[in-house]
């Protein structure tokens, strides 16, 4: 029995030490879903109007219900090339567990605020004036 316990304790101790090393430099913060969007030339005003009228009320309600912690919209002021993104939309979640069941929660809020068909119409129109460059999940960290 002692022969088996030694390697088990060694592996357990090494695992704990590895976890401690990872947390040495930072503490985990909230999780962010960030979409980078390229808007077709001359369509920025139309896209921002669509976000304000259709997306903002949904995000405000999701924030009120605690589905998301916060959201931010960024306009990129510098471009590296013509294919670069123009707008970033970031949604803040408390942690990874907050993503569980997110689609169902989002659909419930969407149906309450805008309606499924109305939002589908908005999505179809948006696809004509913008392209999603990327959609990334990021962990915010606070340096120690």
C-alpha positions in Angstrom: 0.0 0.0 0.0 2.8 2.4 0.9 4.4 1.8 -2.5 1.3 2.9 -4.3 0.6 5.9 -2.1 4.1 7.5 -2.8 3.6 8.0 -6.6 0.0 9.2 -6.0 1.1 11.8 -3.5 3.9 12.9 -5.8 1.6 13.4 -8.8 -1.0 15.2 -6.6 1.7 17.5 -5.1 3.1 18.3 -8.6 -0.4 19.1 -9.9 -1.0 21.5 -7.0 2.3 23.2 -7.5 1.6 23.6 -11.3 -1.7 25.2 -10.5 -0.1 27.6 -8.0 2.5 28.6 -10.6 -0.2 29.5 -13.0 -1.9 31.7 -10.5 1.3 33.4 -9.4 1.1 36.2 -11.9 -2.6 36.9 -12.1 -6.1 36.4 -10.7 -8.9 35.4 -13.0 -11.5 38.0 -13.8 -14.7 37.9 -15.9 -15.1 36.3 -19.3 -15.6 38.3 -22.4 -17.1 37.4 -25.8 -15.7 39.9 -28.3 -16.9 40.2 -31.9 -14.9 42.1 -34.4 -17.1 43.5 -37.3 -16.2 45.0 -40.6 -18.9 47.3 -41.9 -19.3 47.9 -45.7 -18.2 51.4 -46.8 -20.9 54.0 -46.3 -23.0 51.7 -44.0 -21.6 52.6 -40.6 -24.6 54.8 -39.7 -27.1 52.2 -40.7 -25.3 49.5 -38.7 -25.0 51.7 -35.6 -28.7 52.6 -35.9 -29.5 48.8 -36.1 -27.4 48.1 -33.0 -29.1 51.0 -31.1 -32.7 50.0 -32.0 -32.5 46.2 -31.9 -29.4 45.0 -30.0 -29.1 47.6 -27.2 -32.6 46.9 -25.7 -31.8 43.2 -25.6 -28.4 43.7 -24.0 -29.9 46.2 -21.5 -32.5 43.5 -20.5 -29.9 40.8 -20.3 -27.8 43.0 -18.0 -30.9 43.8 -15.9 -31.6 40.0 -15.6 -28.0 39.2 -14.8 -27.4 37.1 -18.0 -24.5 39.4 -18.8 -22.6 41.7 -16.4 -21.9 44.4 -19.0 -21.4 45.2 -22.6 -19.3 47.6 -24.6 -19.1 48.8 -28.2 -15.9 50.1 -29.6 -15.2 52.0 -32.8 -11.8 51.4 -34.3 -10.1 54.7 -35.1 -7.0 53.3 -36.9 -6.9 50.8 -39.7 -4.0 48.6 -40.7 -5.5 47.7 -44.0 -8.9 47.9 -45.9 -9.8 44.4 -44.6 -9.5 45.5 -40.9 -12.5 45.6 -38.6 -14.5 48.7 -37.7 -16.6 47.9 -34.6 -16.0 45.6 -31.7 -19.0 44.4 -29.6 -17.9 42.9 -26.2 -20.2 41.1 -23.8 -19.0 40.5 -20.2 -19.9 37.4 -18.2 -19.2 36.7 -14.6 -17.3 33.5 -15.4 -17.3 30.5 -17.7 -20.3 28.9 -15.9 -22.4 31.9 -16.9 -22.2 30.7 -20.5 -24.2 27.5 -19.6 -27.6 27.8 -21.1 -26.8 31.1 -22.7 -28.5 30.5 -26.0 -31.8 29.7 -24.3 -31.6 32.7 -22.0 -30.8 35.0 -24.9 -33.6 33.6 -27.0 -36.1 34.2 -24.2 -35.0 37.9 -23.8 -34.9 38.3 -27.6 -38.5 37.0 -27.9 -39.7 39.2 -25.1 -38.0 42.4 -26.4 -38.0 42.2 -30.2 -39.6 38.9 -31.3 -38.0 36.0 -33.1 -39.1 36.9 -36.6 -38.4 40.6 -36.2 -34.8 39.8 -35.0 -34.4 37.4 -37.9 -35.3 40.2 -40.3 -32.8 42.5 -38.6 -30.1 39.8 -38.8 -30.8 39.3 -42.5 -30.5 43.0 -43.2 -27.3 43.3 -41.1 -25.7 40.5 -43.1 -25.9 42.7 -46.2 -24.0 45.6 -44.6 -21.4 43.9 -42.3 -19.2 40.9 -41.9 -18.1 39.3 -38.6 -14.3 39.1 -38.8 -13.9 37.1 -35.6 -15.7 36.1 -32.5 -13.4 35.3 -29.6 -13.9 34.2 -26.0 -11.4 35.9 -23.6 -10.6 35.6 -19.9 -9.8 38.9 -18.3 -7.0 38.6 -15.8 -5.8 41.0 -13.1 -2.0 41.1 -12.7 -0.8 40.6 -9.2 
